[in-house]
Amino acid sequence: MDGCFSAEEAVTVQRALRRSLGLGPEAFPLEAFVGMIGDEIEQFRAAGRSDAEIAETIRSSIGRDVSVADLRRLHTPRT
């Protein structure tokens, strides 16, 4: 094993630990959520993809809407 763990593995273990403690899913405010996916937002933009495509990918992945305006407000490109 190379000592690296995927985000999916971390989420799976977190869910199992929280479930074993009788806790519900962890929830994050919109600002934190957008921050968590910030690297991927930058990669999408660098690949020439629009913020509308990012918003649609979020919606189709989790069934929740994040507006283009919120993406632009909460995630500005790093310089």
C-alpha distances in whole Angstrom, upper triangle without the diagonal:
4,6,8,10,12,16,16,14,16,19,18,17,20,22,22,22,25,27,26,28,31,30,31,29,28,31,31,34,35,34,31,30,31,29,26,26,28,25,26,29,30,28,30,33,32,32,35,35,37,37,38,36,33,35,35,32,31,34,33,29,31,34,35,37,37,40,40,42,39,36,39,40,37,34,36,35,33,35
4,6,9,11,15,16,14,15,19,19,18,20,23,23,23,26,28,28,29,32,31,31,29,28,30,30,33,33,32,29,28,29,27,24,24,25,23,23,27,27,25,28,30,29,29,33,32,35,35,37,34,31,34,34,30,30,33,32,29,30,34,35,36,35,38,38,40,37,34,36,38,34,32,33,32,30,32
4,7,10,13,15,12,13,17,17,16,18,21,20,20,23,25,25,26,29,28,28,26,25,27,27,30,31,30,27,26,27,25,22,22,24,22,22,26,26,25,27,30,29,29,33,32,35,34,36,33,31,33,34,30,29,32,32,28,29,33,33,35,34,37,37,38,36,33,35,36,32,30,32,31,29,31
4,7,10,12,10,11,14,15,14,16,19,19,19,22,24,24,26,28,27,27,24,23,25,24,27,28,27,24,23,23,22,18,19,20,18,19,22,23,21,24,26,26,26,29,29,31,30,32,30,27,29,30,26,26,29,28,25,25,29,30,31,30,33,33,35,32,29,31,32,29,27,29,27,26,28
4,7,8,6,7,10,11,11,13,15,16,16,19,20,21,23,25,23,23,20,20,22,22,25,25,25,21,20,21,20,16,17,19,17,18,21,22,21,23,26,25,26,29,28,30,29,30,28,25,27,27,24,23,26,25,22,22,26,27,28,28,31,31,33,30,27,30,31,27,26,28,27,26,28
4,5,5,6,9,10,11,12,14,16,17,18,20,21,23,24,23,22,19,18,20,20,23,23,23,20,18,19,18,14,14,17,15,15,18,19,18,20,23,23,23,26,24,26,25,27,24,21,23,24,20,19,22,22,18,19,23,23,25,24,27,28,30,27,25,27,28,25,23,26,25,24,27
4,5,5,6,9,10,10,12,14,15,16,18,20,21,22,20,19,16,15,16,16,19,19,19,16,14,16,15,11,11,14,13,13,16,18,17,18,21,22,22,25,23,24,23,24,22,19,20,21,18,16,19,19,15,16,20,20,22,21,24,25,27,24,22,24,25,22,21,23,23,22,26
4,5,5,6,9,10,11,12,14,15,16,18,20,21,19,18,15,15,16,17,20,20,21,18,16,17,17,14,14,17,16,15,18,20,19,20,23,24,24,26,24,25,24,25,23,20,21,21,17,16,19,18,14,14,18,19,22,21,25,26,28,25,23,26,27,24,23,26,26,26,29
4,5,5,6,8,10,11,12,14,15,17,18,20,19,18,15,16,18,19,22,23,23,20,18,20,20,16,16,19,19,18,21,23,22,23,26,27,27,29,28,29,28,29,26,23,25,25,21,20,22,22,18,18,22,22,25,25,28,29,31,28,26,29,30,27,26,28,28,28,31
4,5,5,6,9,10,11,12,14,15,17,18,16,16,13,13,15,16,19,20,21,17,16,18,17,14,15,18,17,17,20,22,22,23,26,27,27,30,28,29,27,28,26,23,24,25,22,20,22,22,18,18,22,22,24,24,27,28,30,27,25,28,28,25,24,27,27,26,29
4,5,5,6,9,10,10,12,14,15,16,14,13,10,10,12,14,17,18,19,16,14,17,17,13,14,17,18,17,20,22,22,22,25,27,27,29,27,27,26,26,25,21,22,22,19,17,19,19,16,15,18,19,21,21,25,26,28,25,23,26,27,23,23,26,26,27,30
4,5,5,6,9,10,11,12,14,15,14,13,11,12,15,17,20,21,23,20,18,20,20,17,18,21,21,20,23,25,25,25,28,30,29,32,29,30,28,29,27,24,24,25,21,20,21,21,17,16,20,20,23,24,28,29,31,28,26,30,30,27,27,30,30,30,34
4,5,5,6,9,10,11,12,14,13,14,12,13,16,18,21,23,24,20,19,22,21,18,19,22,22,22,25,27,27,28,31,32,32,34,32,33,31,32,30,27,27,28,25,23,24,24,20,19,23,23,26,26,30,32,33,30,29,32,32,28,28,31,31,31,34
4,5,5,6,8,10,11,12,11,11,9,9,12,14,18,20,21,17,16,20,19,16,18,21,21,21,24,26,26,27,30,31,31,34,31,32,30,31,29,26,26,27,24,21,23,23,20,18,21,21,24,24,28,30,31,27,26,30,29,26,26,29,30,30,33
4,6,5,6,8,10,10,9,8,7,9,12,15,18,20,22,19,17,20,21,17,19,22,23,23,25,27,27,28,31,32,32,34,32,32,30,30,29,26,25,26,23,21,22,22,18,16,19,20,23,24,27,29,31,28,27,30,30,27,27,30,31,32,35
4,6,5,6,9,10,10,10,10,12,15,18,22,24,25,22,21,24,24,21,22,26,26,26,28,31,30,31,34,35,35,37,35,35,33,34,32,29,29,29,26,24,25,25,21,20,23,23,27,27,31,33,35,31,30,34,34,30,31,34,35,35,38
4,5,5,6,9,9,10,10,11,15,18,21,24,25,21,21,24,24,21,23,26,26,27,29,31,31,32,35,36,36,39,36,37,34,35,34,31,30,31,28,26,27,27,24,22,25,25,28,28,32,34,35,32,31,34,34,30,31,34,35,34,38
4,5,5,6,5,7,7,8,12,15,19,21,23,20,19,23,22,20,22,25,26,26,28,31,31,32,34,36,36,38,36,36,33,34,33,29,29,29,27,24,25,26,23,20,23,23,26,26,30,32,33,29,29,33,32,28,29,33,34,34,37
4,5,5,6,7,8,11,14,18,21,23,25,22,21,25,25,22,24,28,29,28,30,33,33,33,36,38,38,40,37,37,35,35,34,31,30,30,28,25,26,26,23,20,23,23,26,27,31,34,35,31,31,35,34,31,32,35,36,37,40
4,5,8,10,12,14,17,20,24,27,28,25,24,28,28,25,27,30,31,31,33,36,36,36,39,41,41,43,40,40,38,38,37,34,33,34,31,29,29,30,26,24,26,27,30,31,35,37,38,35,34,38,37,34,35,38,39,39,42
4,5,9,11,12,16,19,22,25,27,24,24,27,27,24,27,30,31,31,33,36,36,37,39,41,41,43,41,41,38,38,37,34,33,34,32,29,30,31,27,25,27,27,30,31,34,37,37,34,34,37,36,33,34,37,39,38,42
4,7,10,12,15,19,22,25,26,24,23,27,27,25,27,30,32,32,33,36,37,37,39,41,42,43,40,40,37,38,37,34,32,33,31,28,29,29,26,23,25,25,28,29,33,36,36,33,33,37,36,32,34,37,39,39,43
4,7,8,11,15,18,21,23,20,20,24,24,22,24,27,29,29,30,33,34,34,36,38,39,40,37,37,34,34,34,31,29,30,28,25,26,27,24,21,23,22,25,26,29,32,33,29,30,33,32,29,30,34,35,36,39
4,6,9,13,16,18,21,18,17,21,22,20,22,25,27,27,28,31,31,31,34,36,36,37,35,34,31,31,30,28,26,27,25,22,22,23,21,17,19,19,22,23,26,29,30,26,27,30,29,26,28,32,33,34,38
4,6,10,13,15,18,15,14,18,19,16,18,21,23,23,24,27,28,27,30,32,32,34,31,30,28,28,27,24,23,23,22,18,19,20,17,14,16,16,19,20,23,26,27,23,24,27,26,23,25,28,30,31,34
4,7,10,13,15,12,11,15,16,14,16,19,21,21,22,25,26,26,28,30,31,32,30,29,26,27,26,23,22,23,21,18,19,21,18,15,17,16,18,18,22,24,25,21,21,25,24,21,22,25,27,28,31
4,7,10,12,10,9,13,14,12,14,17,20,20,20,23,24,24,26,29,29,30,28,27,23,24,24,21,19,21,20,16,17,19,17,13,15,13,15,15,19,21,22,18,18,22,21,18,19,23,25,26,29
4,6,8,6,6,10,10,10,12,14,17,18,17,20,22,22,23,26,27,28,25,24,21,22,22,19,17,20,19,15,16,19,17,14,16,13,14,13,16,19,19,15,15,18,17,14,16,19,22,22,26
4,6,5,6,9,10,11,13,14,18,18,17,20,22,22,23,26,27,27,25,23,20,21,21,18,16,19,19,15,16,19,18,15,16,13,13,12,14,16,16,12,13,16,14,12,14,18,20,21,25
4,5,5,6,8,10,11,12,16,16,14,17,20,19,19,23,24,24,21,19,16,17,18,15,13,16,16,12,14,17,16,14,14,11,10,8,11,13,12,9,10,13,11,9,11,15,17,19,23
4,5,5,6,9,10,10,14,15,13,16,19,18,19,21,23,23,21,19,16,18,19,15,14,18,18,14,16,20,18,17,18,14,14,11,12,13,13,9,9,11,9,6,9,12,15,16,20
4,5,5,6,9,10,13,14,14,16,18,19,19,22,23,24,22,21,18,20,20,16,16,19,18,15,17,20,18,16,18,15,15,13,15,16,16,12,12,14,13,9,10,14,16,17,20
4,5,5,7,9,12,12,12,14,16,16,18,20,21,22,20,19,15,17,17,13,13,15,14,11,13,16,14,12,14,12,12,10,13,14,15,11,10,14,13,10,11,14,16,17,21
4,5,5,6,10,10,8,11,14,13,14,17,18,19,17,15,12,14,15,11,11,14,13,10,13,16,14,14,15,13,12,9,11,11,12,9,7,10,10,7,7,11,13,14,18
4,5,5,8,10,9,11,14,14,15,17,19,20,18,18,15,17,17,14,14,17,16,14,17,19,17,16,19,16,16,13,15,15,15,12,10,12,11,8,7,10,12,12,16
4,6,8,9,10,12,13,14,16,18,19,21,19,19,16,18,18,14,15,17,15,13,16,18,15,15,18,16,16,14,16,16,17,14,12,15,15,11,10,13,14,14,18
4,6,5,6,9,10,11,12,14,16,17,15,15,13,15,14,10,12,14,12,10,14,15,13,13,16,15,14,12,14,14,16,13,10,13,14,11,9,12,13,14,17
4,5,5,6,9,10,11,12,14,16,14,14,12,15,15,11,13,16,14,13,16,18,16,17,19,17,16,13,15,14,15,13,10,11,12,9,7,9,9,10,14
4,5,5,6,9,10,10,12,15,14,15,14,17,15,12,15,17,15,14,18,19,17,18,21,20,19,16,18,17,18,16,13,14,16,13,10,11,10,10,13
4,5,5,6,9,10,10,13,11,12,12,14,12,9,12,14,11,11,15,16,14,16,18,17,17,15,16,15,17,16,12,14,16,14,11,13,11,12,16
4,5,5,6,9,10,11,9,10,8,11,10,7,10,12,11,11,14,15,14,16,18,16,15,13,13,12,14,12,9,10,13,11,8,10,9,11,14
4,5,5,6,9,10,10,11,10,14,13,10,13,16,14,14,18,19,18,20,22,20,19,16,16,14,16,15,11,11,14,12,9,9,7,8,11
4,5,5,6,9,9,11,11,14,12,10,14,16,13,15,18,18,17,20,22,21,20,18,18,16,18,18,14,15,17,16,12,13,10,11,14
4,5,5,7,5,8,8,11,9,7,11,12,11,12,15,16,15,18,19,19,18,15,16,14,16,16,12,13,16,15,12,13,11,13,16
4,5,5,5,6,7,11,10,9,12,14,13,14,17,18,18,20,22,21,19,16,16,13,15,15,11,11,15,14,11,11,9,12,13
4,5,7,10,11,14,13,12,16,17,16,17,21,21,21,23,25,24,22,20,19,16,18,19,15,15,18,17,14,13,10,11,13
4,6,9,11,14,12,12,15,16,15,17,20,20,19,22,24,24,22,20,20,17,20,20,16,17,20,20,16,16,13,15,16
4,7,10,12,10,11,14,15,15,17,19,20,20,23,24,23,21,19,18,15,18,19,16,15,19,19,16,15,13,16,17
4,7,8,6,7,11,11,11,13,16,16,17,19,20,20,18,16,15,13,16,16,13,13,17,17,15,15,14,17,18
4,5,5,7,9,10,11,13,14,15,17,19,19,18,16,14,12,9,12,14,11,11,15,15,13,14,13,17,18
4,5,5,6,9,10,11,12,14,15,17,17,15,13,10,9,6,9,10,7,8,11,12,10,11,12,16,18
4,5,5,6,9,10,10,12,14,16,15,14,11,10,8,6,9,11,9,10,14,14,14,15,16,19,22
4,5,5,6,9,10,10,12,14,14,14,12,11,11,9,13,14,11,13,16,16,15,16,16,20,22
4,5,5,6,9,10,10,12,13,12,11,9,9,8,12,11,9,11,14,13,12,14,14,17,20
4,5,5,6,9,10,11,11,9,7,6,6,6,10,9,8,11,13,13,12,15,16,19,22
4,5,5,6,8,10,9,9,8,8,9,9,13,13,12,14,17,17,16,18,19,22,25
4,5,5,6,9,9,10,10,10,11,12,15,15,12,15,18,17,16,18,19,22,25
4,6,5,6,7,7,7,7,10,11,14,12,11,14,16,15,15,18,19,21,24
4,5,6,5,5,5,7,10,11,15,13,13,16,18,17,17,20,22,24,28
4,6,6,8,9,11,13,14,18,17,16,19,21,20,20,23,24,26,29
4,6,8,10,12,14,16,19,17,16,19,21,20,19,22,23,25,29
4,6,9,10,14,16,19,17,16,20,21,19,19,23,24,26,30
4,7,10,13,15,18,16,16,20,21,20,21,24,25,28,31
4,7,10,13,15,13,13,17,18,17,18,21,23,26,29
4,6,9,11,10,11,14,15,14,16,19,21,24,27
4,7,8,7,7,10,11,11,12,15,17,20,24
4,5,5,6,9,10,11,12,14,17,20,23
4,5,5,6,9,10,10,12,14,18,21
4,5,5,6,8,10,11,14,18,20
4,5,5,6,8,11,14,17,20
4,6,5,6,8,11,14,17
4,6,5,6,9,12,15
4,6,7,11,13,16
4,7,10,12,15
4,6,9,12
4,6,9
4,6
4
